[in-house]
């Protein structure tokens, strides 16, 4: 793993035009690279921008990883709004731009989201990912435990269906 020269993890509370453009670039790049994150290629700017404009719903925390001043990755912490689930949150859309991978940004983003969850008093986190994605190695190395698989859960740009793995992590 190559260490980033200058990286920062920070929470975005608003989307200024520059941050929006950079998040759109990350999303388009990873979708075109084959990631299974809810979109199919070709993903255009308008669709990606509309997605990002809707992310900052009440309670959602959006984190970005910046590498040398440019957004290179992102993750979301989505606390459950339900009264009987006030101890739980979902990790969503861990994305690292292809040019920035293997530099520890995904791990740093996950650690930041986990810290934020602890600060909110959340003790149980959940997430899901495609079974054949390399992200599984990261989640397992960080103590996430598999609790189920669903076949044919997501479709890729080629039209193929893929199994999805669901994970949880109890925070201490």
N, C-alpha and C positions, 0 to 999 in steps of 0.2 A: 504494500500500500504506500502510495506517495503522499507525503504530508502536504497540506495546503500551505502556501506561503503566508497569506493573510486571510483568515476566514472568521466570519462572525455569524452567530445565530441570534436572530432577533424576532420579536413578535410584531406583526403589522396590525395596527388597529384601524387604519384607513388605507385605501388604495389610491395613491397618487398616480398620475399617468405613466410615469417612468416605471414604477413597481408593477403596474398592470401590464405594460408592454413586456417586461422581463418575465413575469409569470406566464403570460401567453406564450412567449418563446419556449419556455421550459415545457409546458404542456404539449405544444405542437411537436416539439422535438422528440419527446418520449413516446407519444402516440405513433409518430411516424417510424420510431425505432422498434415498435412492436409491443409496447407496454399495454397491459390490460387495466385501464383505469376508468372505464366507463364510456370511452369515446372510440370511434373507428376512424381510420384514415380514409380519405384525406380530411384532416381537421383544419378548418379555416380560422382566420383571426377572429372574425365576428362571433363564431360559436364559442371559441375558447375564451374570449373576453367576456361574453355574457355569463359563462360559467363563473369566472373569477369575480365578477361584479356581485354575484349572488352568494358568495361564500361567507362573507362576514355577517351571518345571521346572529341574533342575540345568543350569547354564550359561547359561540365558536371562537377558538383561538387559532390564528393562522401564523405559523412560524416560517421564516425564510432563512436559508443559509446563503450568505454572500461570500463569494470568493473573489478577492481583489476588487471589491466594490460592486460586483455584479451578482444578481440573483442566480444562484446555481442549483438551488433545491428548495423544497418546501414540504411541510407536513401540517396536518390539522388535528386539533384536539376538539372533539365534539362531545361535551358532557351531556349525559341524558337529562332531559328536562322533566322526566316523570318522577313524581314524589317517591315511588317505591324503588327507584333506581338512582337516587341521589348520590350513591356511592360509586357509580359506574360512568365510564366515558369510552368513546370510540376513537381510535387512531385512524385517520383517513388520508388518502392521497399522499403517501410518502413518495415524492418525486425528486430525482436528481438528474440534471441535464446530462446527456451522454458524454459531453466533453469534461465533465467534472467528477465522473465516477472514480471509485477506488482511491478516494482522498479522505475518507472518514466523515463525509458530510451526512450521509444517511444515518450513521450511528449518532452523530452529534445532534441531528434533528430529533431523533427518537429520544435521546436523553433529555433534551429540552422539553419535549412534550410530556415525558414522564414526570419531570420536575414540576411542570405546571399543573399536572393532574394531582400530584401530592399536595401542592399549595392550595388546591381547591377542595382538598379532603376526599378526593376520589381514590378508592382503594382497589378497584377492578377495572382493567382496560381490556378491550377486545379489538380485533382487527381481522381482515380477511385479505388473502392474496392468491393469485393463480398458483397452482401446485408446481408448475415447472419454472417459476421465476427464481432468480438468484436471491431475491429478497428473503426467501425462506431461511437461507443460511444466516443472514443478519438477525432475523427475529429469534431463531433458536439460540444463537450465540449470546443474545441479550436476555435469555431466560423466559422467553415466550413459550407457552405450551399449546400444542395442537389439541383441539377438542372436537374436531369433526371435518369431514370432507363432503363436498357435494359435486357429483359428476355433472358435466355439461352446464356449468354455472355461468360461464362467460364465453362470449364469442369473439374471435380475433378478426382482424382485417381480412384474413384469407377465408373467413367463413367457418373455420374450424371451431369446435367447442372445446372448452378446457375445464378441468376439475379445479375447484377452489378449496383452499385450506382455511379453516377458521382457527384463530389463536386467542388465548387470553393470557393475562399476566396480573398476578396479585401484587400490589405495591405494599411495601412495609414501611 
